[in-house]
Amino acid sequence: MTRVDYDETAAAAFADCRQILQAGLDHWRAAITRHLAPRPGLRMLDLGSGTGTWATAITHWYAINVIAVEPSPAMLARTSYYPTLAGDANAIPVSRATMDAAWLSTVIHHLPDLPAVAAELRRVLRAGSPVLIRSVFPGRHEGITLFRYWPEAIAVLDTFPTVAEVCTAFASAGFRFAALEPVPQVSADSLAKAAAAMRREAHTPLRLISDSEYESGAARLRAAATSRTDPVIDTLDLLVLRRDHDRFPARAAHPAPAATG
């Protein structure tokens, strides 16, 4: 399922440095609320749930039923959310038409066969259900701190699926474009704390650059951290697609995304 292997080392690094405090996620809560319309009894799939950060937060915010699915045994061993099911995006371990929404956070670039994943999500989602995809897309990295200090990693990002490619793949399974919006978050209280917590193994773009490129970026980050005390604000995208009813309508073209500032 993954572009890189989330082994024990990577899973431990992810658990150490990719956890965001709920206080930093207010804008994400508002954005999810707009597109999810949470209600009692709603069942949401968290596909590629990692260590359970988002499943925990979403359950806390809305008191809905979140079904977490994660393929990596190392991630499963470190999850903070129970129960989390072992499973793959190509064979989601839930029954047909039993989910009211799906959440995919920083996972879309790990899925090599997007049309197959879209077809599987269509199987498990009820008609009209949203798929909420939190990600960094090629050409939309300007709001991400990591790429300021590791510009070499932009070349890795450019190999990730674009917004248009994701929309096209999901359209083949009867999903229509609903929204694309940049959402800010407080990723760390300061650049110094971000530098202290940085683990290369937890970030796919950093794992796929050279050692020398990584060390150069780490040095730039440490140097900048000595003079900046403001919180670290990152802006990722929320792409929302919605499952059509069983008779596919004519596919509407999705708008060309504007670059994020």
C-alpha positions, 0 to 999 in steps of 0.5 A: 500500500505504501510508497515507503515501508513503515517499518518499526523505525519509521512507525516510531518516528511517526509516533514521536513527531507527527502528532498534532495537539488538538488545540492546533487543529481548530481550522481542520475541525471547522473544515471537516464539519462543513463537508461531513455534516456529523450526526449521531450514528454516522460511521466514518472510515479512517483509511490509513489511520497510522497511529490513530491521531485523526480517529481519536480527534474526530471521535472526540469532536463529534462523538461519531463511530470512526472505523480505523483501518491501517496496513502497517503492523508497526503502526498498528502496534503504536496506535492510540485508537481502538479498535483499529482494523488491519487492512489495505485500501484495495480490500477494506475490511468492512461490509458494502454500503456501511460507511457514511464518509471516508477520511484519508490523511496524508495517504493518497500518495501511498496508493499506486492504483487509485482507480482500484482504491476509488472502486473499493471506497465506492463499495463501502460508502453509501450513496452521497457520502463524502471522501475527505482527502487531507494531503499536500499536492504537487504545485501546492506546497508553498504553505508547508514548512518542510519544503522551505528548508528542504527544497530538494524534497519538492522534486519528490512531491512532484511525483505524488498524484495531482489534484486533477489525477486524483479527481480523474481516478475517482470519477472513474468509480462515480465520485464527483468533485465537491471542494478543494480548500487550503486548511491551516494548522499549528504544527508546533509551538515554535520552530525550535520545537519543530527542529527538536522533534524532526525525524526524517523517517516520519516524512516520505519526501525526506526519506526519498532525498539524499543524505547530504540533501537531508543534512543541509536542510536540517542545518538550515532548519536549526539555524532558522530556529535560533531566531524565530519564536512564533508558532509553526503554521502549515497549510495542507489541502482538503480535497472533497469528493462525493459518491454519486448514486448508483446510476452515474451522472455525466462527469462534471469537470473539476475546476483547475486548482489555484496555487496555495500561498 
